[in-house]
Amino acid sequence: MSRVDEIVASASRAPAPALRGLVSYHGYDLRGDAPGRHRGLPSPYLTAVVTFGPQLELERPDGVRDRFAACVGGLHDVPERIVHDGRQSGIYLSVHPLAARALFGLPAAALAAITVAADDVLGRAGRELAHRVADAEDDGWDARFAALDDVLLRQLGRHDATPAVTDEVRHAWRALTAPDPGGVGDLARELGWSGDHLGRRFRAEFGVSPKVAARMARFDRARRDVARRAEAGVLALADVAVTHGYADQAHLAREFRSLAGCTATQWVDEEVRAGLATGSDTLDPWIGFVQDHGSGRAPSSAA
């Protein structure tokens, strides 16, 4: 468990206007903690981390550990474990799955359930990202965020000709990860597809099934609500369960054990009270690039 006297400095800033809705930035600089493990929870976003100071050490389920100066990971439905020696310093980026092609030149499915070095995805730009953020270790948050803007804006220009996500798949993602998603069968009929066809198209783009995406999105909203309530001093897990459509508190508890690997109260003690997790929204998925195909209504399809 983390000590209460640890030092946590953090900073968030909106990215450059052209990147808003694609990615969010959250900087963290934790020092003075006891060595331990941080849980990277499943969410409906891809994750990138760029460090300054010690590299990120990721522990695989089989116990093998990898170290990264900068890394990118896809959607996953099991928690990742980040091992640290008492200091963690870097910038955490949440990347909207609908923006993976624009920023990385590949669909989110290509990164599903894996985390790799940033240069494996971005090439030379990944190495530049790691070097520039590391070089800004003593220059403050503004310099670090500016380096991210510069590199990622060039990535947008580089992938202008990358095939876009189709309107149907884009609509399916929005519908299934909304606060009140309908059923997969209803969505398939709305699109004029069979359920199997929807599943194949969805997995080909995102690397997870429609039901798994909806589950991760609901859990992400619920655990942020848990964090907000914990920060306010009233956890009220039964209320969280009702608010987010779980059958009861026991259902929410099972989801925490499955997707976080611990109970909600344990997660609050280890992550929220330590300053490693907050109740703030990662990014607004309904703005910017991810809405560049109109109103969000279901497109007509003959597929």
C-alpha positions in Angstrom: 0.0 0.0 0.0 1.3 3.5 -0.8 2.4 5.8 2.0 0.3 8.9 2.7 3.4 11.2 2.8 4.4 10.4 -0.8 5.0 13.3 -3.2 2.7 13.4 -6.3 3.0 16.2 -8.8 0.6 16.0 -11.8 -0.5 18.2 -14.6 -3.1 17.9 -17.4 -3.4 20.0 -20.5 -5.6 19.9 -23.5 -3.5 19.0 -26.6 -3.2 21.3 -29.7 -6.6 22.0 -31.2 -6.1 19.6 -34.1 -5.5 16.8 -31.6 -8.5 17.3 -29.4 -10.9 14.4 -29.3 -8.1 12.1 -30.5 -5.8 12.1 -27.4 -5.6 13.5 -23.9 -2.5 14.2 -21.8 -1.9 13.6 -18.1 1.5 14.2 -16.6 2.6 12.5 -13.3 5.7 12.7 -11.2 5.5 10.4 -8.2 8.4 10.4 -5.8 9.0 9.2 -2.2 6.7 6.2 -2.4 7.5 2.7 -1.3 8.4 0.3 -4.2 5.3 -1.4 -5.5 2.9 -2.1 -8.4 0.4 0.2 -10.1 -2.6 -1.3 -11.9 -3.3 -0.2 -15.5 -7.0 -0.9 -15.8 -9.0 -1.9 -18.9 -10.6 1.1 -20.6 -12.2 2.1 -24.0 -9.0 3.9 -24.9 -5.6 3.0 -26.2 -2.8 4.0 -23.9 0.6 5.5 -24.6 3.2 6.4 -21.9 6.3 8.6 -22.4 8.6 8.7 -19.4 11.2 11.0 -18.0 13.4 9.7 -15.3 13.1 5.9 -14.7 11.7 3.8 -17.6 8.3 2.2 -17.2 8.6 -1.4 -16.1 5.6 -3.6 -17.2 5.0 -7.0 -15.7 3.3 -9.5 -18.0 0.8 -12.0 -16.7 3.5 -14.7 -17.0 5.9 -12.7 -14.8 8.2 -11.5 -17.6 9.0 -7.8 -17.3 9.6 -5.3 -20.1 11.1 -1.8 -19.8 10.1 1.2 -22.0 11.1 4.8 -22.3 7.9 5.2 -24.3 5.2 2.6 -25.2 1.9 2.2 -26.8 -0.8 -0.4 -25.8 -4.1 -1.4 -27.3 -7.4 -2.3 -25.8 -7.2 -5.0 -23.1 -9.7 -6.6 -20.8 -7.2 -7.6 -18.0 -5.3 -5.2 -15.7 -1.7 -4.5 -16.5 0.9 -4.3 -13.6 3.5 -1.5 -13.6 6.3 -2.2 -11.3 8.1 0.9 -9.7 10.9 1.5 -7.2 9.2 4.5 -5.6 9.4 6.9 -8.5 7.1 7.1 -11.6 7.5 10.1 -13.9 6.0 10.6 -17.3 3.0 11.5 -19.4 0.1 9.2 -19.8 -1.8 9.6 -23.1 -5.3 8.2 -23.7 -5.9 7.7 -27.4 -9.4 7.3 -28.9 -9.6 4.0 -30.8 -11.2 5.9 -33.7 -8.1 8.0 -34.0 -5.6 5.1 -34.1 -5.4 5.2 -37.9 -4.9 8.9 -38.0 -2.1 8.9 -35.3 -0.5 5.5 -35.9 -1.4 4.6 -39.4 -3.0 1.4 -38.3 -6.3 0.2 -36.8 -6.7 -0.2 -33.1 -7.0 -3.9 -33.6 -3.3 -4.1 -34.5 -2.4 -3.3 -30.9 -5.1 -5.3 -29.1 -4.0 -6.9 -25.9 -0.4 -5.9 -26.3 2.0 -3.1 -25.2 5.0 -2.4 -27.4 7.8 0.2 -27.6 6.6 3.5 -29.2 9.1 3.2 -32.0 7.6 -0.2 -33.0 4.4 1.8 -33.9 5.7 5.3 -34.7 9.2 4.5 -36.0 11.6 7.4 -35.8 8.8 9.6 -34.3 8.5 7.2 -31.4 12.2 7.5 -30.6 12.0 11.3 -31.0 9.0 11.4 -28.6 11.0 9.5 -25.9 14.1 11.6 -26.3 12.4 15.0 -26.3 10.3 14.3 -23.2 13.3 12.9 -21.4 15.4 15.9 -22.4 12.6 18.2 -20.9 12.9 16.5 -17.5 14.1 19.8 -15.9 12.0 22.1 -18.2 8.5 21.7 -16.7 5.2 20.4 -18.0 4.7 23.0 -20.7 7.8 21.9 -22.5 6.9 18.3 -22.2 3.4 18.8 -23.5 4.7 21.0 -26.4 7.0 18.1 -27.5 4.0 15.8 -27.6 2.0 18.3 -29.7 4.8 18.7 -32.2 5.4 15.0 -32.8 1.8 14.0 -32.9 0.7 16.9 -35.2 3.3 15.6 -37.7 1.9 12.2 -37.3 -1.5 13.5 -38.4 -0.1 14.9 -41.6 1.9 11.8 -42.3 -1.3 9.6 -42.2 -3.7 11.8 -44.1 -4.1 9.2 -46.8 -4.6 6.3 -44.3 -8.1 4.7 -45.0 -10.6 6.0 -42.5 -12.8 4.0 -40.2 -16.1 3.3 -42.1 -19.2 5.2 -41.0 -20.9 2.0 -39.9 -18.1 0.8 -37.7 -17.6 4.4 -36.3 -21.3 4.5 -35.4 -21.1 1.0 -33.9 -18.3 2.1 -31.6 -20.2 5.3 -30.5 -23.4 3.4 -29.9 -21.9 0.6 -27.8 -19.7 2.8 -25.6 -22.4 5.4 -24.9 -23.7 5.6 -21.3 -27.0 3.9 -22.4 -26.0 1.4 -25.1 -28.6 -0.7 -26.7 -28.2 -4.4 -27.5 -25.8 -5.7 -30.1 -28.6 -7.3 -32.0 -30.6 -4.1 -32.2 -27.5 -2.3 -33.4 -26.8 -4.9 -36.1 -30.4 -4.5 -37.4 -30.1 -0.7 -37.3 -27.0 -1.1 -39.6 -28.6 -3.6 -41.8 -26.1 -6.3 -40.8 -26.2 -9.7 -39.2 -24.8 -10.0 -35.7 -21.9 -12.1 -37.0 -21.0 -9.5 -39.6 -21.1 -6.7 -37.0 -18.8 -8.8 -34.7 -16.3 -9.5 -37.5 -16.2 -5.9 -38.7 -15.9 -4.6 -35.1 -13.1 -7.0 -34.1 -11.2 -6.3 -37.3 -11.1 -2.5 -36.4 -10.8 -2.6 -32.6 -9.5 -6.1 -31.6 -12.3 -6.7 -29.2 -15.9 -7.9 -29.5 -18.8 -5.4 -29.4 -19.9 -6.8 -25.9 -16.4 -6.5 -24.5 -16.1 -2.9 -25.7 -19.4 -2.0 -24.1 -18.3 -3.7 -20.9 -15.0 -1.8 -20.7 -16.7 1.5 -21.4 -19.2 1.0 -18.6 -16.5 -0.1 -16.2 -14.4 2.9 -17.1 -17.3 5.3 -16.2 -18.0 3.4 -13.0 -14.5 3.3 -11.7 -14.1 7.1 -12.4 -17.3 7.6 -10.5 -15.9 5.5 -7.6 -12.8 7.7 -7.6 -14.8 10.9 -7.6 -16.9 9.7 -4.7 -13.9 8.5 -2.8 -12.3 11.9 -3.3 -15.4 13.5 -1.9 -15.3 11.2 1.1 -18.5 9.1 0.3 -17.9 5.9 -1.6 -21.5 4.6 -1.9 -20.8 1.6 -4.1 -24.5 0.7 -4.3 -25.2 4.1 -5.8 -22.4 3.7 -8.3 -23.9 0.3 -9.3 -27.3 1.8 -9.9 -26.0 4.8 -11.7 -24.1 2.8 -14.3 -26.6 0.0 -15.0 -25.2 -2.9 -12.9 -27.7 -5.3 -11.5 -26.6 -4.6 -7.9 -23.5 -3.8 -5.8 -22.4 -7.5 -6.0 -22.4 -7.3 -9.8 -20.2 -4.2 -9.7 -17.9 -6.0 -7.2 -17.5 -8.9 -9.6 -16.6 -6.5 -12.4 -13.9 -4.9 -10.2 -12.4 -8.3 -9.3 -12.5 -9.4 -13.0 -11.3 -6.2 -14.6 -9.1 -4.6 -11.9 -7.9 -7.7 -10.1 -9.0 -6.3 -6.7 -12.0 -4.9 -4.9 -13.2 -1.4 -5.4 -12.1 -0.3 -1.9 -8.7 -1.9 -2.4 -8.3 0.0 -5.7 -9.3 3.3 -3.9 -6.7 2.7 -1.1 -3.9 1.7 -3.5 -4.5 4.0 -6.4 -6.9 6.9 -5.7 -5.6 7.9 -2.3 -2.1 7.6 -3.6 -2.8 10.1 -6.4 -2.3 7.5 -9.2 -6.0 7.5 -10.3 -8.6 10.2 -10.4 -12.2 10.7 -11.2 -11.6 13.1 -14.1 -12.7 12.1 -17.5 -9.9 10.9 -19.8 -11.2 12.7 -22.9 -14.4 13.7 -24.5 -15.1 11.1 -27.1 -17.8 13.2 -28.8 -15.6 16.1 -30.1 -13.0 16.8 -32.7 -11.8 14.2 -35.3 -14.0 11.4 -34.0 -17.1 13.3 -35.2 -15.8 14.1 -38.7 -18.6 12.0 -40.3 -21.6 14.0 -39.2 -24.2 13.7 -36.6 -23.5 10.2 -35.3 -26.8 8.8 -36.7 -26.5 5.3 -38.1 -25.3 5.4 -41.7 -27.2 3.5 -44.3 -25.4 0.4 -45.4 -25.8 -2.2 -48.1 -23.0 -4.4 -46.6 
